[in-house]
């Protein structure tokens, strides 16, 4: 029974892996999420590719957005709203 629990902890679906990839772009993952994601990406080329593309898009959009953002936009408030949404949907 312990082995089954260990397997459930280590192995993620691609859906959960992509959620962690997106979360990782803006927040620090807890140790078990980091481990789960590493194990998943060792076996899943699609999620490795997704992560590379997601990082590229995030950096590109952030750079473009920051260069055009008006001072009235509160970036920290937007980050907090995203964080709250992620937390609400991952627990």
C-alpha positions as CSV (number, residue, x, y, z in Angstrom):
1,X,0.0,0.0,0.0
2,X,2.8,2.4,0.7
3,X,4.2,1.9,-2.8
4,X,0.9,2.8,-4.3
5,X,0.8,6.0,-2.3
6,X,4.3,6.8,-3.3
7,X,3.5,6.3,-7.0
8,X,0.5,8.6,-6.7
9,X,2.7,11.3,-5.1
10,X,5.4,11.0,-7.7
11,X,3.4,10.6,-11.0
12,X,1.3,13.5,-12.3
13,X,-1.1,13.8,-15.1
14,X,0.0,16.1,-17.9
15,X,-2.8,18.4,-16.8
16,X,-1.4,18.7,-13.3
17,X,2.1,19.0,-14.7
18,X,1.1,22.0,-16.9
19,X,-0.5,23.6,-13.9
20,X,2.7,23.3,-11.9
21,X,4.7,24.6,-14.9
22,X,2.6,27.7,-15.0
23,X,2.7,28.2,-11.3
24,X,6.5,27.8,-11.3
25,X,6.8,30.8,-13.7
26,X,5.6,33.2,-11.0
27,X,5.9,31.4,-7.6
28,X,8.3,29.0,-5.9
29,X,7.0,25.5,-5.9
30,X,7.0,23.5,-2.6
31,X,9.5,20.7,-2.5
32,X,7.1,17.9,-3.4
33,X,5.7,19.8,-6.4
34,X,9.3,20.4,-7.7
35,X,10.0,16.6,-7.3
36,X,6.7,15.6,-9.0
37,X,7.3,18.0,-11.9
38,X,10.9,16.7,-12.4
39,X,9.8,13.1,-12.4
40,X,7.0,13.8,-14.8
41,X,9.3,15.7,-17.2
42,X,11.8,12.9,-17.2
43,X,9.1,10.7,-18.8
44,X,7.1,13.3,-20.8
45,X,8.6,15.1,-23.8
46,X,5.4,16.9,-24.4
47,X,5.5,18.6,-21.0
48,X,9.2,19.4,-21.4
49,X,8.3,21.1,-24.7
50,X,5.3,22.8,-23.1
51,X,7.5,24.2,-20.4
52,X,10.0,25.6,-22.9
53,X,7.3,27.2,-24.9
54,X,5.5,28.6,-21.8
55,X,8.7,30.2,-20.5
56,X,9.4,31.8,-23.9
57,X,5.8,33.1,-24.2
58,X,5.9,34.4,-20.6
59,X,9.1,36.3,-21.1
60,X,8.0,37.7,-24.4
61,X,4.7,38.9,-23.2
62,X,6.2,40.2,-20.0
63,X,8.8,42.2,-21.9
64,X,6.3,43.6,-24.3
65,X,3.7,44.3,-21.6
66,X,6.3,46.0,-19.3
67,X,7.5,48.2,-22.1
68,X,4.0,49.4,-22.9
69,X,2.4,49.4,-19.4
70,X,1.1,52.6,-18.0
71,X,2.1,53.6,-14.5
72,X,-1.6,53.3,-13.4
73,X,-1.4,49.5,-13.8
74,X,-0.4,47.8,-10.5
75,X,1.7,44.8,-11.6
76,X,1.8,43.5,-8.0
77,X,-1.9,43.6,-7.7
78,X,-2.3,41.6,-11.0
79,X,0.3,39.1,-9.7
80,X,-1.7,38.7,-6.5
81,X,-5.0,38.2,-8.4
82,X,-3.3,35.5,-10.5
83,X,-1.8,33.9,-7.3
84,X,-5.2,33.9,-5.6
85,X,-6.8,32.2,-8.6
86,X,-4.1,29.5,-8.8
87,X,-4.4,28.8,-5.1
88,X,-8.2,28.6,-5.3
89,X,-8.1,26.2,-8.2
90,X,-5.2,23.9,-7.0
91,X,-6.6,23.1,-3.5
